[in-house]
């Protein structure tokens, strides 16, 4: 079996990389065609377009992994079944689980590489894609943000009616300290500015109301330096900020949000769960793919490949739905994230009962 193992691993990986390359190239060509007018209109340098396409290709590789793995497995296995090689292997006394070893080994290699890409390479590529789109493709007016609410401590909330990233300053600033449902203090200012010399925020034309047990105190001023646990980049985070952080940076951001008691920490936790969950998809889908395509049929491999596409798309839709439910605030987000893998793993075990012996 050792020689056969090597042949299966070689064919599996070769087919996988070919399918990945073809699908990525097709999507990149369509994407370039769609955005070509914007490239010309905004005078985007060719080097920037090439860099964007490389980053986008890495992003697509992660997105398409369930499809590419499944299609590769079904193509290789159905081709072996069509040549009666699987029947010959099983007839020689080799168990079905032993025949699965080279397939699962290949899937394990893909899973390990996928985990490393998800943890350290893909976030950088995703950040490059986001920066390119903001710089060249999106309306520049979107750089300014309006009606910003942010939690800066477990009992402290801040609000800005408008924030300008170019000057790191915001207008109509309000900071409220609420404890046990009661307002303790409220700071209002016409403007808040980031002072680069002191690396601290400075509020201008401010008013402070402090609510005591039986009375309240007022104080005003033209300028006051504050020590807030937020920085200018906290107001300029992209919508997919959690996807642009490497695994160590992601854990660091989770710790920061925990200290603040921030409400949006769930997005970062779920992103961490997903990065540890997604590599297992390659192994589970490989297991199902071999089972589904191991029987010789008259229709050939065409129907099985179509079935592979269908099952892979079902997995992706299930993954997107489970992630949406997790981000919506379910009681057990880690369980919600793992639902697709659990369902498909159970499906694989049920289908295993039908494999040829």
C-alpha positions in Angstrom: 0.0 0.0 0.0 2.9 2.4 0.5 3.4 2.9 -3.2 -0.3 3.4 -3.7 -0.4 5.8 -0.7 2.2 8.0 -2.4 0.3 7.9 -5.7 -3.0 8.9 -4.0 -1.3 11.7 -2.0 0.4 13.0 -5.1 -2.8 12.9 -7.2 -4.9 14.4 -4.5 -2.6 17.4 -3.8 -1.9 18.0 -7.5 -5.6 18.0 -8.3 -6.4 20.2 -5.3 -3.8 22.9 -6.3 -5.0 22.7 -9.9 -8.7 23.2 -8.9 -7.8 26.0 -6.5 -5.7 27.8 -9.2 -8.4 27.5 -11.8 -11.3 28.7 -9.6 -9.2 31.6 -8.2 -8.1 32.7 -11.7 -11.7 32.6 -12.9 -12.9 34.8 -10.0 -10.0 37.2 -10.4 -10.7 37.6 -14.1 -14.4 38.4 -13.4 -13.4 40.8 -10.6 -10.9 42.6 -12.8 -13.5 42.9 -15.6 -16.0 44.4 -13.1 -13.6 46.9 -11.6 -11.6 47.8 -14.8 -13.5 51.1 -15.3 -12.9 52.1 -11.7 -9.2 51.4 -12.2 -9.0 53.6 -15.2 -11.1 56.3 -13.7 -9.0 56.5 -10.5 -5.6 56.0 -12.3 -4.7 53.0 -10.2 -1.1 51.9 -10.7 -0.6 48.4 -12.3 1.6 47.4 -9.4 -1.2 48.2 -6.9 -3.7 46.2 -8.9 -1.3 43.2 -9.1 -0.7 43.4 -5.3 -4.5 43.6 -4.7 -5.1 40.6 -6.9 -2.5 38.5 -5.1 -4.1 39.4 -1.7 -7.6 38.7 -3.0 -6.4 35.4 -4.4 -5.2 34.4 -0.9 -8.6 35.5 0.5 -10.4 33.4 -2.2 -8.3 30.4 -1.4 -9.6 30.3 2.2 -13.2 30.9 1.0 -13.1 28.2 -1.6 -11.2 25.5 0.4 -14.4 23.4 1.2 -15.3 23.3 -2.5 -11.8 22.6 -3.8 -11.1 19.9 -1.3 -14.4 18.2 -1.9 -14.1 18.4 -5.7 -10.5 17.1 -5.6 -11.5 14.1 -3.5 -14.5 13.2 -5.6 -12.5 13.5 -8.8 -9.7 11.3 -7.6 -11.9 8.7 -5.9 -14.5 8.4 -8.7 -11.7 8.0 -11.2 -10.3 5.1 -9.1 -13.7 3.6 -8.8 -14.3 3.9 -12.6 -11.2 1.9 -13.2 -12.3 -0.7 -10.5 -9.1 0.1 -8.5 -11.1 0.5 -5.3 -12.7 -2.9 -5.8 -9.2 -4.4 -6.3 -7.8 -2.7 -3.2 -10.7 -3.9 -1.0 -10.5 -7.4 -2.6 -6.8 -7.7 -1.6 -7.8 -7.6 2.1 -7.2 -3.9 2.7 -9.9 -2.3 4.8 -11.8 0.8 3.7 -10.4 2.7 6.7 -6.8 1.8 5.6 -7.6 3.0 2.1 -8.7 6.3 3.6 -5.3 6.9 5.2 -3.6 8.7 2.3 -6.7 10.8 1.6 -6.9 11.9 5.3 -3.1 12.5 5.4 -3.4 14.8 2.4 -6.4 16.5 4.0 -4.4 16.9 7.2 -1.6 18.6 5.3 -4.1 21.0 3.7 -5.7 21.7 7.1 -2.3 22.5 8.7 -1.4 24.9 5.8 -4.8 26.4 6.0 -4.5 27.0 9.8 -1.1 28.7 9.3 -2.6 30.8 6.4 -5.7 31.7 8.5 -3.6 32.6 11.5 -0.8 34.7 10.1 -0.9 35.2 6.3 -4.6 35.6 5.3 -5.3 38.5 7.8 -2.5 40.5 6.2 -3.9 39.8 2.8 -7.4 40.7 3.9 -6.1 44.0 5.3 -4.4 44.7 1.9 -7.7 44.1 0.1 -9.6 46.4 2.5 -7.0 49.2 2.2 -7.0 48.9 -1.6 -10.8 49.2 -1.8 -10.9 52.1 0.6 -8.1 53.9 -1.2 -9.1 53.4 -4.8 -12.7 52.1 -5.1 -14.8 53.5 -2.3 -16.3 57.0 -1.9 -13.7 59.1 -0.1 -16.5 60.6 2.0 -16.8 57.3 3.8 -13.6 58.0 5.6 -15.5 60.3 7.9 -17.7 58.6 10.4 -20.9 59.7 12.0 -22.8 58.9 15.2 -20.1 56.7 16.8 -20.9 54.9 20.1 -18.0 53.1 21.8 -17.7 51.4 25.2 -14.3 52.5 26.8 -14.7 50.9 30.2 -17.1 48.5 31.9 -19.3 51.4 33.1 -18.2 54.2 30.7 -19.6 55.0 27.3 -18.5 57.6 24.7 -20.4 59.2 21.8 -19.3 61.3 18.9 -21.6 62.9 16.3 -18.8 63.0 13.8 -15.2 61.9 13.6 -12.6 63.0 11.0 -9.7 60.5 10.5 -7.5 63.0 8.7 -7.1 65.3 11.7 -7.9 62.7 14.4 -10.6 64.9 15.9 -14.3 64.5 16.7 -17.2 66.8 17.4 -20.0 66.8 19.9 -18.2 64.5 22.3 -20.1 62.9 25.3 -18.8 60.5 27.9 -21.1 59.0 30.4 -20.4 56.9 33.5 -23.3 54.7 34.4 -23.3 52.4 37.5 -26.1 50.0 38.4 -28.4 51.8 35.9 -27.7 55.3 37.4 -25.9 58.1 35.7 -22.8 59.0 37.9 -21.1 61.6 35.7 -21.4 63.1 32.2 -18.7 65.0 30.3 -19.7 67.0 27.2 -17.3 68.8 24.8 -17.6 70.6 21.5 -14.5 68.9 20.2 -12.1 66.1 21.1 -8.6 66.1 19.6 -5.7 63.6 19.7 -2.5 65.3 20.9 0.4 63.6 19.2 3.0 65.2 21.7 1.4 63.6 24.8 -0.4 60.7 23.0 -3.6 61.6 24.8 -7.0 63.0 24.1 -7.7 66.7 24.7 -11.3 67.9 25.1 -12.2 71.5 24.1 -15.0 73.7 25.6 -16.1 71.0 28.0 -18.8 70.7 30.7 -18.7 68.1 33.4 -21.8 67.2 35.5 -21.2 64.9 38.5 -24.3 63.5 40.3 -23.9 63.1 44.0 -26.4 61.5 46.4 -28.4 64.7 47.1 -27.1 67.2 44.5 -25.0 67.6 41.4 -21.8 69.5 40.7 -21.0 71.5 37.5 -17.6 72.4 36.2 -16.5 73.9 32.8 -13.3 74.8 31.0 -11.8 75.5 27.6 -9.3 72.6 27.5 -8.7 69.4 29.5 -6.4 66.5 28.8 -8.0 63.1 29.5 -6.7 59.6 29.9 -9.0 57.4 27.8 -8.4 53.7 27.0 -9.0 54.4 23.3 -6.7 55.6 20.5 -7.4 57.2 17.1 -7.3 53.8 15.4 -10.2 52.6 17.5 -12.4 55.2 15.6 -11.0 54.2 12.2 -11.4 50.4 12.4 -12.7 48.7 9.2 -15.9 46.8 9.3 -14.0 43.5 9.1 -11.3 44.5 11.6 -11.5 41.1 13.3 -10.6 39.4 10.0 -7.4 41.6 9.5 -5.7 40.6 12.7 -3.2 37.8 13.0 -3.9 35.2 15.6 -1.7 36.7 18.3 -3.0 40.2 17.5 -6.6 38.8 17.7 -6.0 37.5 21.2 -4.4 40.8 22.2 -7.5 42.7 20.9 -9.8 40.3 22.8 -7.9 41.0 26.0 -8.1 44.8 25.4 -11.9 44.6 24.8 -12.3 42.4 27.9 -10.6 45.1 30.0 -13.0 47.7 28.6 -16.0 45.5 28.9 -16.8 46.3 25.3 -19.9 44.9 23.7 -18.4 44.0 20.3 -16.0 41.4 21.7 -18.2 38.6 20.4 -17.0 39.3 16.8 -13.4 38.8 17.8 -14.1 35.7 19.8 -16.1 34.1 17.0 -13.3 34.9 14.5 -10.9 33.1 16.8 -13.2 30.1 17.1 -13.6 30.0 13.3 -9.8 29.9 12.7 -9.5 26.9 14.9 -12.6 25.2 13.4 -12.2 25.7 9.7 -9.1 23.5 9.2 -11.2 20.5 10.3 -13.5 21.0 7.4 -10.9 19.7 5.0 -10.6 16.4 6.9 -14.4 16.0 7.4 -15.2 16.8 3.7 -12.5 14.5 2.5 -13.9 11.6 4.6 -17.4 12.2 3.1 -16.0 12.7 -0.4 -14.3 9.3 -0.5 -17.4 7.6 0.8 -19.7 9.3 -1.7 -17.6 8.6 -4.7 -16.1 5.2 -3.9 -18.9 3.2 -5.6 -18.6 2.6 -9.4 -21.6 4.0 -11.2 -22.7 4.0 -14.9 -23.0 7.8 -14.9 -19.3 8.3 -14.4 -17.8 11.0 -12.3 -19.8 13.9 -13.7 -22.8 13.4 -11.4 -20.5 12.9 -8.4 -18.6 16.1 -9.1 -21.9 17.9 -9.4 -22.9 16.3 -6.1 -19.6 17.5 -4.6 -20.3 21.1 -5.6 -23.8 20.8 -4.1 -22.6 19.4 -0.8 -19.7 21.9 -0.6 -22.1 24.8 -1.2 -24.4 23.4 1.5 -21.5 23.4 3.9 -20.6 27.0 3.1 -24.2 28.2 3.5 -24.4 26.3 6.8 -21.2 27.9 8.0 -22.4 31.4 7.1 -25.7 30.8 8.8 -24.1 29.4 12.0 -21.6 32.3 12.1 -24.5 34.8 11.8 -26.3 33.1 14.6 -23.2 33.2 16.7 -22.6 36.9 16.0 -26.2 37.6 16.9 -25.4 36.7 20.5 -26.3 33.1 21.0 -25.6 31.7 24.5 -23.0 29.3 23.2 -21.2 30.9 20.2 -18.4 28.3 20.0 -21.1 25.6 19.7 -22.9 27.6 16.9 -19.6 27.9 15.0 -18.9 24.2 15.2 -22.4 23.2 14.0 -21.5 22.7 10.3 -18.6 20.4 11.2 -20.7 18.4 13.7 -23.5 18.0 11.2 -21.2 16.9 8.4 -19.2 14.6 10.7 -22.4 12.9 11.7 -23.4 12.6 8.1 -20.1 11.1 7.3 -20.5 8.4 10.0 -23.9 7.6 8.7 -22.7 7.3 5.1 -19.8 5.1 6.3 -22.3 2.4 6.9 -23.0 2.2 3.2 -19.4 1.9 1.9 -18.3 -1.3 0.1 -16.5 -3.8 2.2 
